[in-house]
Amino acid sequence: MSIFRSEDHVLRWTRANGHEIGALVPLAQVWRLAKAWYADPRRRDWRARNRDESQAVIASVGLTGAFWELPR
Amino acid sequence: MEGIDSVALRIFVYDDIIAAGRPPSVAAIAMRFGTSPAIAREALANLKIGKTILVDPRSGEIWMAGPFAAAETPYRVVGEKREWWANCAWDMFGVAMIVNERVRVETRCTDCGAPMTILSDPSTAPTEDAVVHFLVPARRWYDDIGFT
């Protein structure tokens, strides 16, 4: 997950490096994803999420569709 | 010698990385828990907490403790008193959430290398005009976490 100044820079970088474009996500949406995803691992009751819980977190910030499907 | 409690180990790793900016070494973990480096290495490798803490397969040292990186990356997260390295543009916000303070991320555009500064606060979304590119689809995120 790499940061770019704009979509134009993503297009230029993917072309130059022979990559397909994946998904472009605005910075504020990535912030919302991080906020939903990361709990403090210093808490004793912290636990790893299972696959479906992680998928629900991703969907909760509006990231849905085939690109965002975690492996089953 | 006794093994290491996995919860105590996880908490020690994150306490240390948040305080020092880098994860503890195998030697430091062994010293903290009064055990041998071999047992500390084994305890780290056996931490069953998803993909959160990953160790270098050769050295056994912590390679990443999500969202923190053990080594320098393009995402330098500067807090009030400490600074950390994040693994990626998603994790730079994850660091802000976990340390729970306003941070300044110093990074560069992946394409042109222009310096970028992102202000991140756990309670306020960033306003900078930038975009994050997810190159790898979610179904392949964990095939090669370093590349992802």
Backbone of each chain as ProteinMPNN parsed JSONL, in Angstrom:
{"seq_chain_A": "MSIFRSEDHVLRWTRANGHEIGALVPLAQVWRLAKAWYADPRRRDWRARNRDESQAVIASVGLTGAFWELPR", "coords_chain_A": {"N_chain_A": [[0.853, -1.168, 0.0], [0.972, 1.868, -1.143], [1.872, 5.341, -1.056], [0.843, 8.111, -3.048], [1.087, 11.223, -4.823], [-1.055, 11.858, -6.45], [-3.671, 10.493, -8.581], [-2.692, 10.543, -11.183], [0.027, 10.197, -10.778], [0.046, 7.583, -9.848], [-0.777, 6.219, -12.148], [1.352, 6.772, -13.849], [3.454, 5.548, -12.484], [2.675, 2.828, -12.345], [2.625, 2.177, -15.044], [5.341, 2.6, -15.723], [6.538, 0.627, -14.247], [5.523, -1.741, -15.047], [3.198, -2.736, -13.874], [-0.195, -3.735, -13.201], [-2.996, -1.605, -12.511], [-4.145, -1.528, -9.209], [-6.111, -0.924, -6.668], [-7.337, 2.317, -6.032], [-7.331, 4.406, -3.313], [-8.695, 7.025, -1.442], [-6.895, 9.145, 0.854], [-8.198, 9.734, 3.312], [-10.012, 7.67, 3.527], [-8.359, 5.461, 3.818], [-7.312, 6.078, 6.277], [-9.644, 5.725, 7.817], [-9.946, 3.003, 7.486], [-7.64, 2.062, 8.82], [-8.231, 2.933, 11.374], [-10.447, 1.371, 12.018], [-9.291, -1.12, 11.858], [-7.026, -1.465, 13.508], [-6.539, -2.418, 16.726], [-5.382, -1.835, 20.072], [-2.554, -3.677, 20.652], [-1.412, -3.988, 23.113], [-3.255, -4.408, 24.983], [-4.56, -6.782, 27.25], [-6.735, -8.313, 26.5], [-6.646, -8.339, 23.79], [-7.057, -9.85, 20.584], [-6.357, -11.83, 17.657], [-8.203, -11.198, 14.713], [-10.652, -13.28, 13.044], [-11.027, -14.524, 9.661], [-13.558, -13.718, 8.561], [-14.312, -11.678, 10.274], [-12.305, -9.819, 9.733], [-12.902, -9.292, 7.073], [-15.337, -8.034, 7.394], [-14.56, -5.689, 8.663], [-13.128, -4.427, 6.617], [-15.156, -4.049, 4.745], [-16.723, -2.306, 6.199], [-15.732, 0.217, 5.879], [-16.386, 0.839, 3.383], [-15.073, -0.573, 1.398], [-15.556, -2.766, -0.91], [-16.276, -5.627, -3.038], [-14.671, -7.681, -5.602], [-11.888, -7.22, -5.516], [-11.354, -6.755, -2.878], [-11.8, -9.052, -1.481], [-10.904, -11.275, 0.954], [-8.789, -14.234, 1.196], [-10.381, -17.472, 1.261]], "CA_chain_A": [[0.0, 0.0, 0.0], [1.941, 2.956, -1.308], [1.261, 6.663, -1.171], [1.151, 8.884, -4.257], [0.536, 12.58, -4.764], [-2.334, 11.901, -7.16], [-3.941, 9.357, -9.461], [-1.769, 10.623, -12.325], [1.314, 9.606, -10.379], [-0.15, 6.122, -9.793], [-0.801, 5.741, -13.532], [2.72, 6.854, -14.383], [4.306, 4.565, -11.785], [2.31, 1.458, -12.739], [3.104, 2.0, -16.442], [6.799, 2.531, -15.747], [7.025, -0.569, -13.56], [4.882, -2.929, -15.602], [2.149, -3.266, -12.987], [-1.596, -3.368, -13.394], [-3.513, -0.79, -11.419], [-4.917, -2.3, -8.236], [-7.225, -0.083, -6.206], [-6.945, 3.643, -5.548], [-8.159, 4.737, -2.151], [-8.343, 8.343, -0.89], [-6.173, 9.076, 2.127], [-9.105, 9.725, 4.465], [-10.619, 6.332, 3.623], [-7.324, 4.583, 4.38], [-7.299, 6.412, 7.713], [-10.798, 5.064, 8.437], [-9.624, 1.57, 7.502], [-6.671, 1.828, 9.906], [-8.918, 3.15, 12.659], [-11.295, 0.205, 12.268], [-8.492, -2.349, 11.805], [-5.995, -1.601, 14.531], [-6.786, -2.292, 18.164], [-4.097, -1.761, 20.778], [-2.12, -5.034, 21.009], [-0.914, -4.03, 24.497], [-4.36, -4.824, 25.864], [-4.514, -8.227, 27.525], [-7.828, -9.014, 25.814], [-6.476, -8.265, 22.331], [-6.926, -11.142, 19.896], [-6.375, -11.723, 16.201], [-9.525, -11.426, 14.123], [-10.713, -14.326, 12.03], [-11.157, -14.03, 8.285], [-14.829, -13.023, 8.339], [-14.267, -10.418, 11.029], [-11.455, -8.892, 8.976], [-13.658, -8.889, 5.877], [-16.36, -7.079, 7.829], [-13.891, -4.407, 8.921], [-12.819, -3.83, 5.31], [-16.425, -3.594, 4.155], [-17.308, -1.232, 7.016], [-15.262, 1.532, 5.409], [-16.816, 1.009, 1.997], [-14.218, -1.283, 0.438], [-16.249, -4.006, -1.237], [-16.04, -6.094, -4.4], [-13.733, -8.803, -5.738], [-10.517, -6.841, -5.145], [-11.218, -6.685, -1.417], [-12.166, -10.353, -0.904], [-9.812, -12.026, 1.573], [-8.846, -15.657, 0.814], [-11.195, -18.332, 2.123]], "C_chain_A": [[0.895, 1.226, 0.0], [1.235, 4.284, -1.534], [1.747, 7.363, -2.444], [0.515, 10.261, -4.119], [-0.831, 12.659, -5.416], [-2.486, 10.646, -8.009], [-3.005, 9.359, -10.677], [-0.427, 9.977, -12.005], [1.208, 8.089, -10.274], [-0.088, 5.551, -11.211], [0.612, 5.715, -14.114], [3.596, 5.761, -13.783], [3.961, 3.135, -12.22], [2.781, 1.181, -14.176], [4.609, 1.761, -16.459], [7.323, 1.223, -15.154], [6.343, -1.852, -14.011], [3.834, -3.562, -14.698], [0.768, -2.887, -13.512], [-1.998, -2.439, -12.26], [-4.343, -1.681, -10.499], [-6.15, -1.515, -7.841], [-6.664, 1.226, -5.67], [-7.895, 4.051, -4.433], [-7.722, 6.108, -1.616], [-7.756, 8.2, 0.516], [-7.123, 8.956, 3.326], [-9.775, 8.357, 4.634], [-9.613, 5.316, 4.18], [-7.196, 4.828, 5.886], [-8.46, 5.718, 8.428], [-10.575, 3.55, 8.528], [-8.669, 1.253, 8.657], [-7.347, 1.962, 11.269], [-9.786, 1.939, 13.019], [-10.47, -1.065, 12.466], [-7.621, -2.547, 13.038], [-6.509, -1.356, 15.938], [-5.418, -2.321, 18.855], [-3.655, -3.155, 21.236], [-1.51, -5.117, 22.401], [-2.026, -4.409, 25.467], [-4.327, -6.339, 26.055], [-5.581, -8.98, 26.74], [-7.752, -8.895, 24.288], [-6.447, -9.685, 21.757], [-6.955, -10.903, 18.394], [-7.794, -11.979, 15.703], [-9.504, -12.649, 13.215], [-11.007, -13.688, 10.667], [-12.438, -13.203, 8.083], [-14.896, -11.698, 9.099], [-13.422, -9.377, 10.277], [-12.179, -8.386, 7.73], [-14.713, -7.847, 6.242], [-15.752, -5.703, 8.105], [-13.615, -3.682, 7.589], [-14.099, -3.263, 4.68], [-17.002, -2.396, 4.903], [-16.844, 0.15, 6.597], [-15.525, 1.698, 3.912], [-15.949, 0.317, 0.959], [-14.836, -2.666, 0.196], [-15.959, -4.383, -2.692], [-14.913, -7.102, -4.426], [-12.324, -8.453, -5.266], [-10.285, -6.969, -3.648], [-11.578, -7.99, -0.714], [-10.926, -11.058, -0.35], [-9.911, -13.502, 1.169], [-9.685, -16.466, 1.794], [-10.401, -19.565, 2.512]], "O_chain_A": [[1.498, 1.575, 1.015], [0.154, 4.345, -2.119], [2.9, 7.223, -2.853], [-0.465, 10.441, -3.395], [-1.679, 13.44, -4.986], [-1.56, 9.846, -8.138], [-2.578, 8.301, -11.139], [0.174, 9.304, -12.843], [2.167, 7.38, -10.576], [0.565, 4.536, -11.454], [1.009, 4.759, -14.78], [4.381, 5.126, -14.486], [4.86, 2.323, -12.44], [3.271, 0.094, -14.481], [5.096, 0.843, -17.119], [8.409, 0.763, -15.507], [6.557, -2.917, -13.433], [3.606, -4.77, -14.746], [0.591, -1.864, -14.174], [-1.412, -2.477, -11.178], [-5.146, -2.489, -10.963], [-7.122, -1.45, -8.594], [-5.661, 1.249, -4.956], [-9.114, 4.038, -4.602], [-6.538, 6.333, -1.366], [-8.077, 7.27, 1.256], [-6.878, 8.171, 4.243], [-10.068, 7.94, 5.754], [-9.988, 4.416, 4.93], [-6.997, 3.895, 6.663], [-8.281, 5.182, 9.522], [-10.957, 2.907, 9.505], [-8.875, 0.282, 9.386], [-7.067, 1.199, 12.194], [-9.85, 1.536, 14.181], [-10.901, -1.983, 13.162], [-7.495, -3.66, 13.549], [-6.869, -0.235, 16.297], [-4.429, -2.778, 18.282], [-4.293, -3.753, 22.102], [-1.125, -6.202, 22.837], [-1.766, -4.698, 26.635], [-4.087, -7.082, 25.104], [-5.382, -10.133, 26.356], [-8.675, -9.299, 23.581], [-5.887, -10.6, 22.361], [-7.502, -9.908, 17.918], [-8.493, -12.86, 16.204], [-8.456, -13.012, 12.68], [-11.207, -12.479, 10.554], [-12.396, -12.119, 7.502], [-15.469, -10.721, 8.615], [-13.788, -8.204, 10.202], [-12.085, -7.21, 7.376], [-14.95, -6.9, 5.493], [-16.366, -4.677, 7.813], [-13.844, -2.479, 7.465], [-14.112, -2.149, 4.157], [-17.69, -1.564, 4.311], [-17.488, 1.148, 6.921], [-14.963, 2.58, 3.262], [-16.076, 0.59, -0.235], [-14.662, -3.596, 0.984], [-15.464, -3.569, -3.472], [-14.272, -7.356, -3.406], [-11.64, -9.292, -4.682], [-9.174, -7.253, -3.199], [-11.652, -8.032, 0.514], [-10.01, -11.396, -1.1], [-10.997, -13.975, 0.833], [-9.703, -16.191, 2.994], [-10.906, -20.421, 3.239]]}, "seq_chain_B": "MEGIDSVALRIFVYDDIIAAGRPPSVAAIAMRFGTSPAIAREALANLKIGKTILVDPRSGEIWMAGPFAAAETPYRVVGEKREWWANCAWDMFGVAMIVNERVRVETRCTDCGAPMTILSDPSTAPTEDAVVHFLVPARRWYDDIGFT", "coords_chain_B": {"N_chain_B": [[14.233, -24.586, 31.919], [11.535, -22.254, 31.904], [8.799, -21.769, 29.541], [7.638, -18.928, 27.599], [4.983, -16.804, 28.377], [2.487, -16.158, 26.022], [0.83, -13.9, 25.847], [2.015, -12.089, 27.622], [4.417, -11.8, 26.297], [3.643, -10.644, 23.842], [2.646, -8.18, 24.773], [4.972, -7.118, 25.924], [6.617, -6.858, 23.653], [5.239, -4.885, 22.166], [5.061, -2.777, 24.022], [7.76, -2.17, 24.194], [8.488, -1.47, 21.562], [6.95, 0.766, 21.173], [7.973, 2.466, 23.075], [10.672, 2.605, 22.405], [10.949, 2.772, 19.663], [11.914, 0.789, 18.054], [11.612, -2.785, 17.665], [12.124, -5.154, 20.396], [15.175, -7.026, 20.733], [15.938, -10.546, 20.268], [17.695, -11.253, 22.289], [17.137, -9.297, 24.225], [14.521, -9.933, 24.838], [14.872, -12.474, 25.916], [16.336, -11.799, 28.182], [14.505, -10.212, 29.59], [12.537, -12.073, 30.236], [13.905, -13.9, 31.654], [15.13, -16.12, 30.446], [16.502, -18.36, 27.926], [18.101, -17.292, 24.828], [17.37, -19.076, 22.801], [14.924, -20.152, 23.646], [13.442, -17.804, 23.734], [13.448, -17.105, 21.042], [12.013, -19.222, 19.978], [9.561, -18.821, 21.231], [8.766, -16.398, 20.092], [8.517, -17.17, 17.394], [6.411, -18.868, 17.646], [4.236, -17.345, 18.292], [0.938, -17.111, 18.114], [-0.656, -15.128, 16.578], [-2.09, -14.36, 14.253], [-1.064, -12.522, 11.407], [0.444, -10.694, 12.648], [2.879, -10.331, 14.21], [5.885, -10.857, 12.754], [8.728, -12.859, 12.129], [12.199, -12.747, 11.17], [13.176, -15.35, 9.125], [15.774, -16.346, 9.135], [17.38, -15.102, 11.166], [15.655, -15.064, 13.322], [14.916, -12.806, 14.611], [12.619, -10.065, 15.306], [10.83, -8.946, 12.553], [8.705, -7.502, 11.598], [6.178, -5.878, 13.456], [3.175, -5.541, 13.213], [1.411, -2.477, 13.228], [4.003, -1.65, 12.975], [7.323, -1.353, 11.654], [10.454, -3.073, 11.77], [12.714, -2.035, 10.712], [14.095, 0.743, 8.816], [11.753, 2.414, 6.717], [9.849, 3.764, 3.896], [8.031, 5.255, 5.36], [8.006, 7.305, 7.803], [7.101, 7.876, 11.027], [6.381, 10.409, 13.129], [6.123, 11.153, 16.436], [5.082, 12.83, 19.509], [7.221, 12.532, 21.3], [8.653, 10.407, 20.365], [9.716, 8.391, 17.56], [8.69, 6.27, 14.854], [8.781, 3.506, 12.515], [6.628, 2.767, 9.878], [5.001, 0.066, 8.129], [3.68, 0.527, 5.712], [1.458, 2.642, 3.728], [-1.033, 2.304, 4.789], [-0.445, 1.303, 7.292], [0.861, 3.487, 8.417], [-1.1, 5.096, 9.441], [-2.135, 3.269, 11.201], [-0.15, 3.15, 13.145], [-0.474, 5.666, 14.338], [-2.991, 5.255, 15.475], [-2.477, 3.264, 17.388], [-0.419, 4.279, 19.057], [-1.83, 6.349, 19.869], [-1.786, 9.197, 19.584], [-1.284, 12.484, 18.197], [0.398, 12.515, 15.16], [3.126, 13.085, 12.866], [3.619, 12.202, 9.604], [6.348, 11.485, 7.666], [7.023, 11.169, 4.4], [7.319, 10.035, 0.976], [6.263, 10.649, -2.387], [5.501, 7.747, -4.121], [5.913, 7.538, -6.818], [7.251, 9.952, -7.925], [8.934, 10.757, -5.924], [8.7, 13.087, -4.498], [8.807, 14.924, -1.465], [6.432, 14.307, 1.125], [4.229, 15.365, 3.631], [2.202, 14.136, 6.093], [-0.342, 14.78, 8.3], [-1.537, 13.114, 11.074], [-4.125, 12.105, 13.143], [-5.588, 10.323, 15.805], [-8.301, 10.814, 16.036], [-9.235, 12.458, 14.045], [-9.793, 12.628, 10.62], [-7.339, 12.673, 7.983], [-6.555, 15.549, 5.922], [-5.034, 15.989, 3.759], [-4.327, 16.047, 0.264], [-4.04, 13.249, -1.256], [-3.344, 9.938, -2.514], [-3.785, 6.441, -1.983], [-2.346, 3.567, -3.248], [-3.386, 0.34, -3.644], [-1.763, -2.299, -4.603], [-1.84, -5.081, -4.669], [-4.397, -7.518, -4.731], [-6.786, -8.299, -2.092], [-7.013, -11.069, -1.667], [-4.496, -11.984, -2.058], [-2.873, -10.796, -0.209], [-1.46, -11.989, 1.897], [0.286, -13.738, 0.73], [2.849, -12.894, 0.15], [3.955, -10.996, 2.349], [5.825, -9.005, 2.625], [6.146, -7.906, 0.038], [3.509, -7.1, -0.424]], "CA_chain_B": [[13.742, -23.213, 31.848], [10.117, -22.139, 31.56], [8.476, -21.075, 28.306], [7.201, -17.539, 27.793], [3.55, -16.606, 28.171], [2.361, -15.452, 24.746], [0.224, -12.577, 26.057], [3.057, -11.247, 28.22], [5.408, -11.531, 25.253], [3.066, -9.664, 22.899], [2.584, -6.874, 25.423], [6.348, -6.625, 26.062], [7.103, -6.441, 22.326], [4.634, -3.596, 21.77], [5.519, -1.74, 24.972], [9.141, -1.814, 23.868], [8.57, -0.795, 20.262], [6.34, 2.089, 21.31], [8.879, 3.285, 23.886], [12.023, 2.736, 21.849], [10.93, 2.988, 18.214], [12.311, -0.466, 17.391], [11.214, -3.933, 18.495], [13.206, -5.722, 21.194], [15.927, -8.143, 20.147], [15.761, -11.843, 20.922], [18.484, -11.218, 23.529], [16.415, -8.476, 25.205], [13.338, -10.704, 25.261], [15.37, -13.537, 26.795], [16.723, -11.189, 29.46], [13.287, -9.766, 30.277], [11.762, -13.208, 30.745], [14.801, -14.773, 32.403], [15.255, -17.4, 29.756], [17.587, -18.391, 26.947], [17.731, -16.783, 23.499], [16.712, -20.134, 22.0], [13.51, -20.224, 24.054], [12.817, -16.538, 23.308], [13.265, -17.205, 19.578], [10.931, -20.174, 19.751], [8.312, -18.181, 21.675], [8.387, -15.423, 19.061], [8.094, -17.893, 16.193], [5.157, -19.572, 17.921], [3.156, -16.423, 18.648], [-0.172, -17.39, 17.194], [-1.517, -13.947, 16.543], [-2.314, -13.987, 12.864], [0.132, -12.082, 10.685], [0.803, -9.44, 13.299], [4.316, -10.279, 14.488], [6.597, -11.767, 11.863], [10.159, -12.889, 12.435], [13.118, -13.072, 10.092], [13.373, -16.802, 9.233], [17.18, -16.704, 9.356], [17.904, -14.653, 12.46], [14.674, -15.218, 14.392], [14.6, -11.483, 15.175], [11.355, -9.507, 14.823], [10.968, -8.256, 11.28], [7.658, -6.494, 11.696], [5.14, -6.078, 14.465], [2.197, -4.668, 12.591], [1.779, -1.792, 11.984], [5.368, -1.129, 13.067], [8.397, -2.065, 10.982], [11.661, -3.121, 12.6], [13.786, -1.302, 10.037], [13.67, 1.956, 8.122], [10.86, 2.261, 5.559], [9.503, 5.113, 3.383], [6.971, 5.866, 6.181], [8.54, 7.676, 9.116], [5.994, 8.422, 11.814], [7.009, 11.196, 14.194], [5.197, 11.497, 17.503], [5.473, 13.951, 20.367], [8.538, 12.282, 21.903], [9.295, 9.242, 19.752], [9.348, 8.154, 16.165], [8.588, 4.861, 14.499], [8.682, 3.22, 11.078], [5.432, 1.994, 9.53], [5.249, -0.822, 6.989], [3.073, 0.981, 4.468], [0.608, 3.826, 3.875], [-2.132, 1.903, 5.686], [0.108, 1.159, 8.639], [1.274, 4.772, 9.013], [-2.249, 5.511, 10.258], [-2.239, 2.29, 12.276], [0.76, 3.577, 14.221], [-1.132, 6.781, 15.047], [-4.084, 4.719, 16.282], [-1.982, 2.48, 18.529], [0.273, 5.152, 20.027], [-2.916, 7.219, 20.326], [-1.411, 10.608, 19.668], [-1.135, 13.16, 16.917], [1.726, 12.245, 14.596], [3.453, 13.643, 11.543], [4.257, 11.178, 8.783], [7.236, 12.01, 6.626], [7.107, 10.135, 3.383], [7.569, 10.558, -0.37], [5.433, 10.079, -3.444], [6.136, 6.526, -4.615], [6.269, 7.747, -8.219], [8.226, 10.998, -8.238], [9.855, 10.969, -4.812], [8.502, 14.383, -3.837], [8.498, 14.752, -0.039], [5.045, 14.54, 1.534], [4.013, 15.339, 5.08], [0.803, 13.832, 6.403], [-0.654, 14.892, 9.725], [-2.526, 12.093, 11.404], [-4.622, 12.173, 14.502], [-6.5, 9.175, 15.947], [-9.726, 11.168, 16.051], [-9.597, 13.326, 12.928], [-9.277, 12.126, 9.344], [-6.391, 13.602, 7.331], [-7.153, 16.385, 4.878], [-4.088, 16.14, 2.649], [-4.794, 15.524, -1.016], [-3.127, 12.186, -1.696], [-4.064, 8.699, -2.781], [-3.035, 5.229, -1.667], [-2.541, 2.521, -4.25], [-3.296, -1.058, -3.212], [-1.34, -3.006, -5.813], [-2.151, -6.506, -4.578], [-5.753, -7.76, -4.219], [-6.817, -8.825, -0.718], [-6.848, -12.532, -1.607], [-3.058, -12.322, -2.117], [-2.117, -9.963, 0.734], [-0.577, -12.724, 2.797], [1.177, -14.621, -0.01], [4.184, -12.326, 0.355], [3.572, -9.808, 3.098], [6.827, -7.954, 2.375], [5.8, -7.257, -1.225], [2.226, -6.425, -0.223]], "C_chain_B": [[12.29, -23.191, 31.389], [9.957, -21.516, 30.176], [8.018, -19.661, 28.63], [5.711, -17.449, 27.498], [3.339, -15.713, 26.947], [1.746, -14.059, 24.914], [1.261, -11.614, 26.633], [4.104, -10.87, 27.172], [4.888, -10.481, 24.274], [3.065, -8.267, 23.517], [3.995, -6.284, 25.573], [6.873, -6.103, 24.728], [6.541, -5.066, 21.964], [4.986, -2.475, 22.745], [6.889, -1.232, 24.546], [9.223, -1.031, 22.562], [7.992, 0.618, 20.37], [7.27, 3.019, 22.096], [10.193, 3.579, 23.173], [12.057, 2.981, 20.343], [11.324, 1.762, 17.416], [11.877, -1.625, 18.273], [12.396, -4.464, 19.299], [13.898, -6.863, 20.449], [15.577, -9.433, 20.884], [16.5, -11.837, 22.262], [17.755, -10.425, 24.611], [15.177, -9.202, 25.725], [13.767, -11.8, 26.243], [15.704, -12.969, 28.174], [15.478, -10.807, 30.269], [12.539, -10.938, 30.94], [12.645, -14.232, 31.462], [14.968, -16.134, 31.775], [16.379, -17.323, 28.728], [17.136, -17.769, 25.631], [17.004, -17.832, 22.659], [15.225, -20.225, 22.352], [12.77, -18.953, 23.649], [12.507, -16.586, 21.812], [12.07, -18.13, 19.26], [9.574, -19.554, 20.137], [7.832, -17.161, 20.647], [7.824, -16.122, 17.836], [6.724, -18.536, 16.39], [4.01, -18.65, 18.302], [2.022, -16.596, 17.653], [-1.122, -16.2, 17.168], [-1.635, -13.455, 15.104], [-1.002, -13.596, 12.205], [0.742, -10.866, 11.376], [2.287, -9.311, 13.588], [4.996, -11.327, 13.616], [8.085, -11.699, 12.181], [10.955, -13.226, 11.183], [13.443, -14.565, 10.203], [14.822, -17.205, 9.488], [17.643, -16.358, 10.771], [16.953, -14.94, 13.621], [14.297, -13.907, 15.05], [13.282, -10.973, 14.582], [11.622, -8.665, 13.575], [9.897, -7.167, 11.175], [6.703, -6.885, 12.812], [4.056, -5.089, 14.094], [1.498, -3.752, 13.589], [3.217, -1.268, 11.96], [6.339, -1.994, 12.258], [9.622, -2.043, 11.892], [12.786, -2.285, 12.008], [13.192, -0.092, 9.307], [12.797, 1.629, 6.908], [10.595, 3.657, 4.988], [8.48, 5.848, 4.257], [7.485, 6.106, 7.601], [7.439, 8.404, 9.892], [6.583, 9.108, 13.046], [5.952, 11.607, 15.207], [5.717, 12.636, 18.344], [6.882, 13.763, 20.921], [9.324, 11.18, 21.195], [8.986, 9.224, 18.267], [9.464, 6.67, 15.859], [8.631, 4.738, 12.978], [7.444, 2.368, 10.852], [5.723, 1.174, 8.274], [4.741, -0.277, 5.667], [2.153, 2.163, 4.765], [-0.634, 3.54, 4.715], [-1.609, 1.902, 7.127], [0.561, 2.489, 9.253], [0.132, 5.338, 9.868], [-2.456, 4.537, 11.429], [-1.341, 2.642, 13.453], [0.111, 4.696, 15.03], [-2.237, 6.263, 15.96], [-3.546, 4.036, 17.547], [-1.249, 3.363, 19.541], [-0.701, 6.201, 20.566], [-2.46, 8.657, 20.576], [-1.312, 11.18, 18.258], [0.285, 12.927, 16.412], [1.886, 12.989, 13.263], [4.165, 12.538, 10.761], [5.094, 11.867, 7.723], [7.468, 10.904, 5.62], [7.403, 10.801, 2.036], [6.58, 9.93, -1.342], [6.181, 8.887, -4.041], [6.586, 6.674, -6.067], [7.435, 8.72, -8.371], [9.197, 11.293, -7.1], [9.7, 12.304, -4.109], [8.162, 14.161, -2.364], [7.036, 15.079, 0.245], [4.989, 14.478, 3.053], [2.524, 15.148, 5.328], [0.616, 13.979, 7.911], [-1.759, 13.904, 10.04], [-2.856, 12.151, 12.888], [-5.61, 11.016, 14.662], [-7.976, 9.541, 15.875], [-10.159, 12.05, 14.881], [-8.971, 12.811, 11.636], [-8.332, 13.144, 8.704], [-7.075, 14.371, 6.203], [-6.226, 16.545, 3.669], [-4.646, 15.464, 1.387], [-3.779, 14.499, -1.524], [-3.943, 10.928, -1.886], [-3.159, 7.518, -2.419], [-3.38, 4.168, -2.706], [-2.343, 1.155, -3.601], [-2.995, -1.865, -4.467], [-1.871, -4.451, -5.827], [-3.578, -6.694, -4.062], [-5.726, -8.488, -2.875], [-6.573, -10.334, -0.665], [-5.37, -12.927, -1.631], [-2.222, -11.524, -1.123], [-1.08, -10.751, 1.531], [0.307, -13.739, 2.08], [2.629, -14.203, 0.217], [3.974, -10.987, 1.033], [4.57, -8.663, 2.876], [6.508, -7.2, 1.108], [4.501, -6.475, -1.081], [2.434, -5.095, 0.471]], "O_chain_B": [[11.874, -24.019, 30.579], [10.852, -20.825, 29.691], [8.012, -19.248, 29.79], [5.24, -17.962, 26.483], [3.938, -14.642, 26.843], [2.113, -13.135, 24.188], [1.373, -10.471, 26.191], [4.611, -9.749, 27.168], [5.604, -9.545, 23.919], [3.438, -7.292, 22.865], [4.188, -5.085, 25.37], [7.496, -5.043, 24.67], [7.276, -4.189, 21.51], [5.187, -1.336, 22.324], [7.147, -0.028, 24.536], [9.949, -0.042, 22.472], [8.486, 1.549, 19.734], [7.342, 4.216, 21.815], [10.759, 4.662, 23.317], [13.097, 3.362, 19.806], [11.085, 1.71, 16.21], [11.782, -1.477, 19.491], [13.547, -4.247, 18.922], [13.285, -7.566, 19.646], [15.0, -9.413, 21.972], [15.991, -12.356, 23.256], [17.749, -10.822, 25.776], [14.83, -9.098, 26.902], [13.115, -12.026, 27.263], [15.396, -13.576, 29.199], [15.409, -11.047, 31.474], [11.994, -10.814, 32.037], [12.176, -15.309, 31.831], [14.953, -17.162, 32.451], [17.115, -16.338, 28.671], [15.941, -17.717, 25.341], [16.11, -17.49, 21.885], [14.376, -20.358, 21.47], [11.602, -19.012, 23.264], [11.437, -16.162, 21.376], [11.247, -17.84, 18.391], [8.574, -19.748, 19.447], [6.637, -17.069, 20.365], [6.788, -15.724, 17.302], [5.971, -18.728, 15.435], [2.916, -19.126, 18.607], [2.157, -16.255, 16.478], [-2.243, -16.265, 17.673], [-1.327, -12.307, 14.786], [0.031, -14.236, 12.406], [1.474, -10.096, 10.754], [2.897, -8.297, 13.251], [4.722, -12.523, 13.724], [8.63, -10.632, 12.464], [10.467, -13.89, 10.269], [13.928, -15.014, 11.242], [15.076, -18.294, 10.003], [18.214, -17.188, 11.478], [17.386, -15.047, 14.768], [13.455, -13.882, 15.948], [12.878, -11.391, 13.497], [12.503, -7.806, 13.549], [10.165, -6.056, 10.718], [6.46, -8.064, 13.069], [4.018, -3.96, 14.584], [1.052, -4.188, 14.651], [3.606, -0.538, 11.048], [6.19, -3.214, 12.19], [9.806, -1.117, 12.681], [13.703, -1.874, 12.719], [11.976, 0.069, 9.201], [13.074, 0.685, 6.168], [11.075, 4.643, 5.548], [8.097, 6.969, 3.921], [7.408, 5.237, 8.47], [6.923, 9.428, 9.445], [7.203, 8.465, 13.893], [5.005, 12.321, 14.878], [6.663, 13.327, 17.965], [7.652, 14.72, 21.004], [10.528, 11.04, 21.408], [8.112, 9.945, 17.785], [10.211, 5.929, 16.496], [8.532, 5.729, 12.254], [7.231, 1.371, 11.542], [6.575, 1.536, 7.463], [5.302, -0.58, 4.614], [2.073, 2.63, 5.901], [-1.218, 4.459, 5.29], [-2.244, 2.427, 8.042], [0.639, 2.607, 10.476], [0.372, 5.978, 10.892], [-2.895, 4.934, 12.508], [-1.717, 2.459, 14.611], [0.142, 4.678, 16.26], [-2.412, 6.753, 17.075], [-4.091, 4.21, 18.636], [-1.438, 3.211, 20.748], [-0.438, 6.852, 21.577], [-2.716, 9.241, 21.629], [-1.263, 10.448, 17.269], [1.254, 13.119, 17.147], [0.922, 13.442, 12.646], [5.184, 12.009, 11.204], [4.608, 12.721, 6.981], [8.028, 9.853, 5.933], [7.701, 11.993, 1.979], [6.118, 8.808, -1.134], [7.347, 9.001, -4.419], [7.531, 6.012, -6.497], [8.489, 8.35, -8.888], [10.18, 12.007, -7.297], [10.483, 12.627, -3.216], [7.329, 13.314, -2.04], [6.476, 16.014, -0.328], [5.631, 13.633, 3.676], [1.695, 15.909, 4.829], [1.34, 13.367, 8.696], [-2.786, 13.861, 9.362], [-1.98, 12.235, 13.748], [-6.392, 10.75, 13.749], [-8.818, 8.666, 15.674], [-11.344, 12.354, 14.749], [-7.762, 12.587, 11.57], [-8.515, 14.349, 8.873], [-8.046, 13.9, 5.611], [-6.599, 17.166, 2.673], [-5.339, 14.45, 1.456], [-2.78, 14.858, -2.149], [-5.099, 10.857, -1.469], [-1.936, 7.593, -2.534], [-4.548, 3.912, -2.998], [-1.271, 0.852, -3.076], [-3.878, -2.086, -5.296], [-2.293, -4.962, -6.864], [-3.943, -6.092, -3.053], [-4.772, -9.199, -2.56], [-5.981, -10.824, 0.297], [-5.018, -14.051, -1.275], [-0.993, -11.566, -1.18], [0.018, -10.267, 1.806], [1.003, -14.519, 2.73], [3.51, -15.033, 0.443], [3.831, -9.961, 0.368], [4.197, -7.491, 2.933], [6.587, -5.972, 1.089], [4.391, -5.341, -1.548], [1.469, -4.376, 0.729]]}, "name": "protein", "num_of_chains": 2, "seq": "MSIFRSEDHVLRWTRANGHEIGALVPLAQVWRLAKAWYADPRRRDWRARNRDESQAVIASVGLTGAFWELPRMEGIDSVALRIFVYDDIIAAGRPPSVAAIAMRFGTSPAIAREALANLKIGKTILVDPRSGEIWMAGPFAAAETPYRVVGEKREWWANCAWDMFGVAMIVNERVRVETRCTDCGAPMTILSDPSTAPTEDAVVHFLVPARRWYDDIGFT"}
